[in-house]
Amino acid sequence: MSQVNNLFQDEVIKESNLEEAIRQKNLNIELIKKIFASSLALFVAILVLYASAFGQPSYLFYRSLILSVILVLTFILYPMFKKNNSLVVKKITGIIDLFLILMVVIIQSYVILDFDQFALRQGSPTNLDVLFGSIYVLLLLEATRRTVGWMLVILATFFVGQLLISDKMPWIFFGPPMKLSAIVDFVWMRDEGIYSVPIMSVFTYVIPFLIFASFLIRSGAGKFFIELAVSFTGRLVGGPAKGAIVSSGFMGSISGSAVANVVGTGTFTIPMMQKVGYKKEFSGAVEAVASTGGQIMPPVMGAAAFILAQNLQIPYGELILYALIPAILYYVALYFSVHLEAKRLGLKSLPKEDIPKTIALLKDRGYLLIPLILILISLFMGFSAIRSAMLAIIAIVPLVMMRKSTRLSPVQFLSALEDSVRDLIPIAIACGAAGLIIAGVNISGVGLKFAYLITTISQGQLWLTLILVMIAAVILGFGLPTTAVYVTVAVVLAPALQELGLSALQAHMFAFFYGVVAAITPPIALASFAAASISKTDPMKTGYVAFRLGLAGFIIPFMFAYGPELLMQGEPLNIIIAFITATVGLYLLAAAIIGFYLNVKISLILRVTLFAGSLFMLYPGFITDLTGVIVACLVYLSARRNGRLVAITETSSQEL
């Protein structure tokens, strides 16, 4: 275990504002800001826990209060300009930030101090309502610029702004204009704009799971999960890469953030992969793809999954059942790729002394798995996501106190709460801005018009419509987080898919998947770039390799669009057959990508042929499956005749 222990000995959890504030001795402005930010974060965490346990107050009161606190935290923690370190500029922007914070406080005080009357004015806002509502939207857009970027600001501004001048807008955006007072009433004073489904889902479901994940990570569970994964896979050829798949998928399903997962697990898994012989770009790409898939892997998945469940109006436990097969297929495809690459390069497994003992790990820290098992059981028993998260939090707190190695001090306990809210900030801000897009689309009817336009362009051809939706989602993903991509595509484009016969589940899962894989899609592949910084290689090269390894993530949505059995829709036998043929097809796809097939190195022409054969297997139907099998056999016979069979160097019965 020496290698694994050496990799973990420098594990450090990023210092929170609270811990840093306590460590500093001089009481200065920066320290006051940190203490204030920590206090606000703790207030949000405690309020959410209280509301989860005893019920929420009025939706508008609750959501507006938390969002306003998040806005204040944004203006404290996220600088106006990231690259300018000039002292003069810092002082000026500090004054501006203080003014923005003051505006948030004034507006929120205006809402809650006379809340009953404010709520009664829905539909007939006063001039002061319109003024404060307009300023609040601008504050939200500025916070969006700081945390998410310009693309979401532009989209939100466009979809809301065009309502004012829709009579002068061209194309599908033409329509009767709206008054500013009506727009403010819709987007700020009701639950149909800023405070609509995205914000509701985040403040109701996501925060409790973030708190649970924060406690789990603070307890050192990340190290335990990686060691446990390596104990399962270390004896296999290319074991560290397979361990990265297992551990990153596991942690990613809890954290819900591809980039955070790359940083958290990649620090350990990428050096291990490089040590056994994987190239730097390949090692970083494996971690990026594995970490990205965590957002589609039950039980927790990412923030967008909770919004997806709300849009479909189904229990979250039911959703994770539907998402299970696509998630498994995603990781199976990645597993095939790293296995074939290891065989192609002739890599070995880890030395026996470097592989942790599974039984010893489970005896020492296996209790950290109990909260996750509790989440699964409670969800499948029909408990709500909120209750499941609360049960997990109630379980994790005493469990981490059992051993000295996982025990949290009072400061670490509070810092875990603070960390969860800090992780929430960009998600909440993005969801607030996405609410503006939803309002603009629903008021103007652009969604229905766009759906009609796409179906007209595609002339009713489902495959072409799917491609158009995929392209739009991937382009949006260049500058937006998963949640914002899913919400935008679901509102604007999913209706087009439903018009052509897809169920709501198929259409929304299609949009959801492409929101996820955007993290590994060049030219702006954030998860790949994060992995490249760890593997110390070129970000674009890592992004390109990650795109290749994650190609299954772009194909699987087409598979369940044509074969709903992969979403657990249909007879059990048909579901099993669909899963088996999809698995075989993904093996052929991985072999075509890597250039190594059944212990035979294959030429470029045969790789292209095998890729076509994999697509036949991935398309549901007996004839296409049979065609895929025939193509696969012909490719193997041709490669064996013209190439050379690579000797099998390992005898492990655990290998494929």
VODOVO-509664 format. One line per field, with one value per residue (C-alpha): residue number from 1; residue in three letters; x, y, z. Coordinates in steps of 0.2 Angstrom, whole numbers. Example, Ala and Ser with C-alpha at 12.3 -4.5 7.8 and 13.67 -1.06 7.14 Angstrom:
2
resi	c(1;2)
resn	c(ALA;SER)
X	c(62;68)
Y	c(-22;-5)
Z	c(39;36)
This chain:
656
resi	c(1;2;3;4;5;6;7;8;9;10;11;12;13;14;15;16;17;18;19;20;21;22;23;24;25;26;27;28;29;30;31;32;33;34;35;36;37;38;39;40;41;42;43;44;45;46;47;48;49;50;51;52;53;54;55;56;57;58;59;60;61;62;63;64;65;66;67;68;69;70;71;72;73;74;75;76;77;78;79;80;81;82;83;84;85;86;87;88;89;90;91;92;93;94;95;96;97;98;99;100;101;102;103;104;105;106;107;108;109;110;111;112;113;114;115;116;117;118;119;120;121;122;123;124;125;126;127;128;129;130;131;132;133;134;135;136;137;138;139;140;141;142;143;144;145;146;147;148;149;150;151;152;153;154;155;156;157;158;159;160;161;162;163;164;165;166;167;168;169;170;171;172;173;174;175;176;177;178;179;180;181;182;183;184;185;186;187;188;189;190;191;192;193;194;195;196;197;198;199;200;201;202;203;204;205;206;207;208;209;210;211;212;213;214;215;216;217;218;219;220;221;222;223;224;225;226;227;228;229;230;231;232;233;234;235;236;237;238;239;240;241;242;243;244;245;246;247;248;249;250;251;252;253;254;255;256;257;258;259;260;261;262;263;264;265;266;267;268;269;270;271;272;273;274;275;276;277;278;279;280;281;282;283;284;285;286;287;288;289;290;291;292;293;294;295;296;297;298;299;300;301;302;303;304;305;306;307;308;309;310;311;312;313;314;315;316;317;318;319;320;321;322;323;324;325;326;327;328;329;330;331;332;333;334;335;336;337;338;339;340;341;342;343;344;345;346;347;348;349;350;351;352;353;354;355;356;357;358;359;360;361;362;363;364;365;366;367;368;369;370;371;372;373;374;375;376;377;378;379;380;381;382;383;384;385;386;387;388;389;390;391;392;393;394;395;396;397;398;399;400;401;402;403;404;405;406;407;408;409;410;411;412;413;414;415;416;417;418;419;420;421;422;423;424;425;426;427;428;429;430;431;432;433;434;435;436;437;438;439;440;441;442;443;444;445;446;447;448;449;450;451;452;453;454;455;456;457;458;459;460;461;462;463;464;465;466;467;468;469;470;471;472;473;474;475;476;477;478;479;480;481;482;483;484;485;486;487;488;489;490;491;492;493;494;495;496;497;498;499;500;501;502;503;504;505;506;507;508;509;510;511;512;513;514;515;516;517;518;519;520;521;522;523;524;525;526;527;528;529;530;531;532;533;534;535;536;537;538;539;540;541;542;543;544;545;546;547;548;549;550;551;552;553;554;555;556;557;558;559;560;561;562;563;564;565;566;567;568;569;570;571;572;573;574;575;576;577;578;579;580;581;582;583;584;585;586;587;588;589;590;591;592;593;594;595;596;597;598;599;600;601;602;603;604;605;606;607;608;609;610;611;612;613;614;615;616;617;618;619;620;621;622;623;624;625;626;627;628;629;630;631;632;633;634;635;636;637;638;639;640;641;642;643;644;645;646;647;648;649;650;651;652;653;654;655;656)
resn	c(MET;SER;GLN;VAL;ASN;ASN;LEU;PHE;GLN;ASP;GLU;VAL;ILE;LYS;GLU;SER;ASN;LEU;GLU;GLU;ALA;ILE;ARG;GLN;LYS;ASN;LEU;ASN;ILE;GLU;LEU;ILE;LYS;LYS;ILE;PHE;ALA;SER;SER;LEU;ALA;LEU;PHE;VAL;ALA;ILE;LEU;VAL;LEU;TYR;ALA;SER;ALA;PHE;GLY;GLN;PRO;SER;TYR;LEU;PHE;TYR;ARG;SER;LEU;ILE;LEU;SER;VAL;ILE;LEU;VAL;LEU;THR;PHE;ILE;LEU;TYR;PRO;MET;PHE;LYS;LYS;ASN;ASN;SER;LEU;VAL;VAL;LYS;LYS;ILE;THR;GLY;ILE;ILE;ASP;LEU;PHE;LEU;ILE;LEU;MET;VAL;VAL;ILE;ILE;GLN;SER;TYR;VAL;ILE;LEU;ASP;PHE;ASP;GLN;PHE;ALA;LEU;ARG;GLN;GLY;SER;PRO;THR;ASN;LEU;ASP;VAL;LEU;PHE;GLY;SER;ILE;TYR;VAL;LEU;LEU;LEU;LEU;GLU;ALA;THR;ARG;ARG;THR;VAL;GLY;TRP;MET;LEU;VAL;ILE;LEU;ALA;THR;PHE;PHE;VAL;GLY;GLN;LEU;LEU;ILE;SER;ASP;LYS;MET;PRO;TRP;ILE;PHE;PHE;GLY;PRO;PRO;MET;LYS;LEU;SER;ALA;ILE;VAL;ASP;PHE;VAL;TRP;MET;ARG;ASP;GLU;GLY;ILE;TYR;SER;VAL;PRO;ILE;MET;SER;VAL;PHE;THR;TYR;VAL;ILE;PRO;PHE;LEU;ILE;PHE;ALA;SER;PHE;LEU;ILE;ARG;SER;GLY;ALA;GLY;LYS;PHE;PHE;ILE;GLU;LEU;ALA;VAL;SER;PHE;THR;GLY;ARG;LEU;VAL;GLY;GLY;PRO;ALA;LYS;GLY;ALA;ILE;VAL;SER;SER;GLY;PHE;MET;GLY;SER;ILE;SER;GLY;SER;ALA;VAL;ALA;ASN;VAL;VAL;GLY;THR;GLY;THR;PHE;THR;ILE;PRO;MET;MET;GLN;LYS;VAL;GLY;TYR;LYS;LYS;GLU;PHE;SER;GLY;ALA;VAL;GLU;ALA;VAL;ALA;SER;THR;GLY;GLY;GLN;ILE;MET;PRO;PRO;VAL;MET;GLY;ALA;ALA;ALA;PHE;ILE;LEU;ALA;GLN;ASN;LEU;GLN;ILE;PRO;TYR;GLY;GLU;LEU;ILE;LEU;TYR;ALA;LEU;ILE;PRO;ALA;ILE;LEU;TYR;TYR;VAL;ALA;LEU;TYR;PHE;SER;VAL;HIS;LEU;GLU;ALA;LYS;ARG;LEU;GLY;LEU;LYS;SER;LEU;PRO;LYS;GLU;ASP;ILE;PRO;LYS;THR;ILE;ALA;LEU;LEU;LYS;ASP;ARG;GLY;TYR;LEU;LEU;ILE;PRO;LEU;ILE;LEU;ILE;LEU;ILE;SER;LEU;PHE;MET;GLY;PHE;SER;ALA;ILE;ARG;SER;ALA;MET;LEU;ALA;ILE;ILE;ALA;ILE;VAL;PRO;LEU;VAL;MET;MET;ARG;LYS;SER;THR;ARG;LEU;SER;PRO;VAL;GLN;PHE;LEU;SER;ALA;LEU;GLU;ASP;SER;VAL;ARG;ASP;LEU;ILE;PRO;ILE;ALA;ILE;ALA;CYS;GLY;ALA;ALA;GLY;LEU;ILE;ILE;ALA;GLY;VAL;ASN;ILE;SER;GLY;VAL;GLY;LEU;LYS;PHE;ALA;TYR;LEU;ILE;THR;THR;ILE;SER;GLN;GLY;GLN;LEU;TRP;LEU;THR;LEU;ILE;LEU;VAL;MET;ILE;ALA;ALA;VAL;ILE;LEU;GLY;PHE;GLY;LEU;PRO;THR;THR;ALA;VAL;TYR;VAL;THR;VAL;ALA;VAL;VAL;LEU;ALA;PRO;ALA;LEU;GLN;GLU;LEU;GLY;LEU;SER;ALA;LEU;GLN;ALA;HIS;MET;PHE;ALA;PHE;PHE;TYR;GLY;VAL;VAL;ALA;ALA;ILE;THR;PRO;PRO;ILE;ALA;LEU;ALA;SER;PHE;ALA;ALA;ALA;SER;ILE;SER;LYS;THR;ASP;PRO;MET;LYS;THR;GLY;TYR;VAL;ALA;PHE;ARG;LEU;GLY;LEU;ALA;GLY;PHE;ILE;ILE;PRO;PHE;MET;PHE;ALA;TYR;GLY;PRO;GLU;LEU;LEU;MET;GLN;GLY;GLU;PRO;LEU;ASN;ILE;ILE;ILE;ALA;PHE;ILE;THR;ALA;THR;VAL;GLY;LEU;TYR;LEU;LEU;ALA;ALA;ALA;ILE;ILE;GLY;PHE;TYR;LEU;ASN;VAL;LYS;ILE;SER;LEU;ILE;LEU;ARG;VAL;THR;LEU;PHE;ALA;GLY;SER;LEU;PHE;MET;LEU;TYR;PRO;GLY;PHE;ILE;THR;ASP;LEU;THR;GLY;VAL;ILE;VAL;ALA;CYS;LEU;VAL;TYR;LEU;SER;ALA;ARG;ARG;ASN;GLY;ARG;LEU;VAL;ALA;ILE;THR;GLU;THR;SER;SER;GLN;GLU;LEU)
X	c(0;15;11;-7;-2;11;-2;-13;-1;-3;-22;-28;-46;-47;-47;-64;-67;-71;-55;-45;-53;-49;-31;-28;-23;-25;-43;-43;-56;-53;-55;-71;-77;-73;-81;-97;-97;-95;-109;-121;-116;-120;-136;-141;-136;-145;-161;-161;-159;-173;-185;-181;-185;-200;-206;-204;-212;-220;-211;-208;-202;-191;-183;-181;-172;-160;-156;-153;-141;-132;-131;-123;-110;-107;-102;-91;-82;-82;-72;-79;-63;-53;-37;-34;-24;-22;-24;-34;-45;-48;-53;-65;-73;-74;-85;-96;-98;-103;-116;-122;-124;-133;-145;-149;-152;-164;-174;-175;-180;-193;-200;-200;-205;-222;-223;-242;-245;-231;-239;-256;-249;-245;-253;-254;-236;-233;-220;-208;-211;-206;-191;-184;-189;-179;-164;-165;-164;-149;-141;-144;-137;-121;-119;-122;-108;-96;-100;-105;-100;-106;-116;-129;-131;-133;-146;-156;-155;-161;-176;-182;-177;-186;-202;-201;-198;-206;-216;-200;-191;-190;-194;-201;-198;-211;-226;-236;-224;-226;-225;-210;-222;-230;-212;-206;-222;-220;-201;-199;-216;-222;-215;-214;-198;-183;-191;-198;-193;-174;-172;-186;-177;-160;-166;-177;-167;-149;-143;-147;-137;-123;-122;-122;-108;-98;-98;-93;-79;-73;-72;-59;-72;-64;-48;-57;-67;-52;-42;-58;-59;-40;-42;-55;-46;-28;-25;-32;-22;-22;-30;-27;-37;-51;-50;-52;-67;-75;-70;-73;-91;-94;-88;-96;-113;-111;-103;-113;-99;-87;-73;-74;-73;-58;-49;-54;-50;-39;-25;-23;-29;-20;-2;-7;-12;4;14;8;11;-4;1;-2;-16;-25;-23;-31;-44;-50;-52;-61;-74;-76;-79;-91;-102;-105;-119;-129;-124;-137;-140;-137;-132;-131;-141;-150;-157;-168;-174;-177;-188;-198;-201;-206;-217;-210;-202;-183;-182;-191;-179;-163;-171;-174;-156;-147;-145;-138;-126;-120;-117;-108;-95;-95;-90;-76;-70;-69;-58;-46;-45;-41;-28;-20;-19;-13;1;5;3;4;-7;-1;12;3;11;3;-14;-25;-33;-52;-57;-46;-52;-70;-67;-58;-69;-83;-96;-94;-104;-119;-126;-126;-134;-147;-151;-153;-165;-175;-177;-183;-195;-203;-196;-194;-177;-178;-181;-168;-155;-160;-158;-141;-135;-142;-132;-116;-113;-112;-103;-88;-86;-83;-65;-51;-46;-63;-68;-73;-68;-82;-73;-72;-91;-96;-84;-92;-109;-100;-92;-109;-116;-100;-102;-121;-117;-114;-128;-141;-136;-136;-154;-160;-154;-161;-178;-177;-175;-190;-201;-196;-199;-216;-223;-218;-222;-205;-203;-218;-213;-195;-202;-213;-198;-186;-199;-202;-183;-181;-197;-203;-187;-183;-165;-162;-171;-161;-145;-151;-155;-138;-129;-138;-136;-117;-115;-124;-113;-97;-101;-115;-115;-125;-140;-142;-139;-153;-165;-163;-164;-178;-189;-184;-180;-188;-205;-199;-194;-211;-219;-211;-217;-204;-210;-207;-194;-185;-185;-179;-166;-159;-157;-150;-137;-130;-129;-118;-106;-103;-90;-79;-83;-69;-65;-71;-71;-69;-67;-54;-45;-45;-38;-25;-18;-16;-8;3;-1;-9;-28;-34;-25;-33;-50;-48;-44;-58;-70;-65;-66;-83;-90;-102;-110;-115;-122;-132;-145;-149;-150;-163;-172;-175;-175;-185;-180;-164;-174;-183;-198;-205;-205;-191;-185;-184;-175;-162;-159;-157;-144;-134;-134;-130;-115;-109;-111;-101;-87;-86;-86;-72;-62;-64;-58;-43;-38;-37;-50;-50;-31;-29;-22;-33;-29;-38;-50;-55;-58;-70;-79;-80;-86;-100;-104;-105;-118;-128;-128;-132;-148;-162;-169;-165;-159;-147;-140;-137;-129;-117;-112;-108;-98;-89;-84;-78;-67;-59;-56;-48;-38;-32;-27;-18;-11;-4;-12;-6;-1;-11;1;-10;-20;-31;-49;-56;-51;-64)
Y	c(0;11;19;23;30;41;48;52;59;77;77;94;100;118;130;138;156;152;142;156;169;160;157;175;186;204;210;219;222;206;196;205;201;182;181;190;178;163;169;171;154;146;155;148;130;131;139;125;111;118;120;103;96;106;113;129;145;154;150;168;173;157;157;176;177;163;170;187;180;171;187;195;181;182;201;197;181;184;199;211;209;192;198;216;216;235;242;257;246;235;249;256;239;236;252;246;229;237;247;232;223;237;237;218;221;236;227;211;221;229;212;203;217;219;203;200;216;212;195;203;215;201;206;225;230;248;259;255;237;239;249;237;222;229;233;215;207;218;212;194;197;204;190;178;187;184;166;158;170;181;168;165;184;187;173;179;197;193;182;194;210;205;205;224;226;210;220;226;208;198;179;169;182;194;197;210;219;219;233;233;232;216;208;213;206;189;187;194;193;176;158;158;168;169;159;145;126;128;139;129;112;119;127;112;97;101;110;96;84;97;97;79;78;91;81;65;74;82;65;59;48;53;45;29;28;29;16;5;7;3;-12;-19;-15;-14;-32;-29;-24;-5;-6;13;19;7;13;31;26;18;31;46;39;36;53;62;55;64;80;83;94;87;100;98;79;80;91;80;63;67;73;54;44;53;50;32;30;38;27;11;18;27;43;60;65;49;49;66;62;46;56;70;58;48;63;71;55;57;69;55;42;38;39;58;64;82;98;97;80;87;100;86;76;92;95;77;78;61;56;57;39;35;46;37;21;27;35;19;9;25;29;11;11;27;20;2;11;20;4;-4;10;10;-9;-10;4;-6;-21;-12;-4;-20;-12;-22;-22;-13;-22;-33;-23;-7;-13;-9;-24;-23;-32;-21;-5;-10;-15;2;14;4;13;28;18;17;35;31;14;23;36;22;12;27;33;16;14;30;43;60;67;79;66;54;68;72;54;53;69;63;47;54;66;53;41;52;55;36;36;49;49;55;65;83;97;110;122;108;104;122;123;108;118;133;123;117;134;140;126;131;149;146;133;145;160;150;143;161;167;151;157;173;162;151;167;175;159;155;173;175;157;156;138;132;142;135;118;120;128;113;101;110;111;93;89;77;67;62;58;76;84;75;80;99;98;90;103;117;109;107;125;131;120;129;143;137;124;108;115;130;120;107;121;131;115;108;124;129;112;97;102;99;81;78;84;70;56;55;54;68;56;53;71;78;65;69;87;82;71;84;97;84;80;98;97;86;94;105;119;124;107;113;96;91;108;104;87;94;105;90;79;94;92;102;106;105;88;82;88;80;63;65;68;52;42;50;48;35;50;58;42;35;48;43;25;28;40;26;12;18;1;8;20;5;7;-9;-28;-34;-46;-32;-21;-35;-38;-20;-18;-33;-27;-10;-16;-26;-11;0;-13;-12;7;7;-5;6;22;13;3;-14;-27;-45;-44;-39;-22;-15;-3;14;7;-8;4;15;-1;-7;10;8;-10;-3;9;-5;-14;2;5;-6;-20;-38;-34;-20;-31;-45;-33;-27;-44;-49;-33;-37;-54;-49;-35;-48;-61;-48;-40;-58;-62;-46;-41;-50;-57;-49;-62;-61;-57;-59;-74;-65;-73;-56;-48;-47)
Z	c(0;0;-17;-12;5;-2;-14;0;13;6;5;11;11;5;19;22;26;44;47;38;49;65;59;56;70;64;63;46;33;24;40;43;26;28;45;38;23;35;45;30;24;40;41;24;29;46;38;25;37;48;33;27;44;49;32;22;24;10;-7;-11;6;8;-10;-11;6;2;-15;-8;4;-10;-20;-5;-4;-23;-21;-6;-13;-32;-37;-51;-61;-59;-67;-61;-45;-45;-27;-34;-44;-29;-18;-32;-35;-16;-14;-29;-21;-5;-14;-23;-6;1;-13;-11;8;5;-8;2;17;7;2;19;31;23;15;16;6;-6;-10;-13;-26;-38;-54;-50;-45;-39;-46;-32;-35;-53;-48;-35;-46;-61;-50;-43;-60;-64;-48;-52;-70;-62;-50;-65;-75;-60;-56;-73;-87;-100;-111;-98;-95;-114;-115;-100;-105;-123;-118;-105;-115;-131;-122;-121;-140;-147;-160;-167;-166;-182;-185;-171;-158;-166;-155;-145;-133;-114;-101;-89;-75;-82;-85;-67;-60;-69;-66;-49;-39;-44;-45;-64;-66;-55;-41;-53;-54;-55;-39;-30;-34;-28;-12;-8;-14;-19;-3;9;-3;-4;15;16;3;12;28;19;10;26;34;22;12;-4;1;7;-9;-20;-10;-10;-29;-31;-20;-32;-48;-44;-49;-66;-81;-81;-64;-58;-73;-69;-51;-57;-66;-51;-38;-49;-53;-35;-29;-44;-40;-23;-27;-43;-50;-64;-61;-42;-44;-56;-43;-28;-35;-50;-39;-34;-48;-62;-55;-52;-70;-76;-65;-73;-91;-97;-107;-98;-110;-108;-89;-88;-101;-91;-75;-84;-93;-77;-66;-79;-78;-60;-64;-72;-59;-46;-32;-30;-48;-51;-47;-64;-60;-46;-59;-71;-59;-55;-74;-76;-60;-54;-38;-38;-33;-49;-59;-53;-58;-76;-77;-70;-87;-97;-82;-82;-101;-100;-87;-96;-112;-103;-94;-111;-118;-104;-104;-122;-121;-107;-118;-133;-123;-114;-97;-81;-65;-49;-38;-25;-11;-18;-18;-2;6;3;19;30;22;25;43;46;37;29;40;28;16;28;23;5;7;18;4;-9;3;8;-10;-16;-1;-8;4;-3;-8;6;19;11;12;30;35;27;36;53;50;44;58;72;60;57;75;78;73;77;58;52;68;65;77;80;68;55;58;54;40;32;32;25;11;6;3;-5;-18;-20;-25;-44;-45;-37;-47;-63;-59;-55;-72;-80;-72;-82;-98;-93;-90;-107;-117;-108;-110;-128;-133;-142;-136;-145;-161;-160;-158;-174;-183;-179;-184;-200;-204;-201;-210;-197;-197;-179;-182;-189;-175;-163;-171;-171;-153;-149;-158;-149;-132;-135;-141;-126;-115;-121;-109;-97;-83;-84;-75;-86;-102;-97;-92;-108;-119;-110;-111;-129;-138;-129;-135;-153;-148;-140;-155;-165;-153;-139;-122;-109;-101;-117;-122;-105;-103;-120;-115;-98;-105;-117;-103;-94;-108;-112;-98;-110;-126;-135;-137;-119;-110;-91;-84;-97;-93;-75;-78;-89;-75;-64;-78;-83;-102;-115;-111;-129;-132;-116;-121;-138;-130;-117;-131;-140;-124;-119;-137;-129;-119;-136;-143;-128;-129;-147;-141;-128;-140;-152;-138;-123;-115;-110;-99;-90;-102;-108;-104;-93;-106;-119;-107;-104;-122;-126;-112;-118;-136;-131;-121;-136;-147;-134;-134;-153;-152;-139;-150;-165;-154;-147;-162;-153;-155;-147;-144;-162;-168;-182;-196;-198;-212;-201;-186;-197;-202;-184;-179;-192;-185;-167;-173;-180;-163;-154;-165;-158;-169;-174;-191;-186;-172;-184;-196;-182;-177;-195;-197;-181;-186;-203;-195;-184;-197;-208;-195;-189;-207;-211;-194;-179;-164;-148;-135;-119;-105;-90;-84;-72;-73;-68;-85;-99)
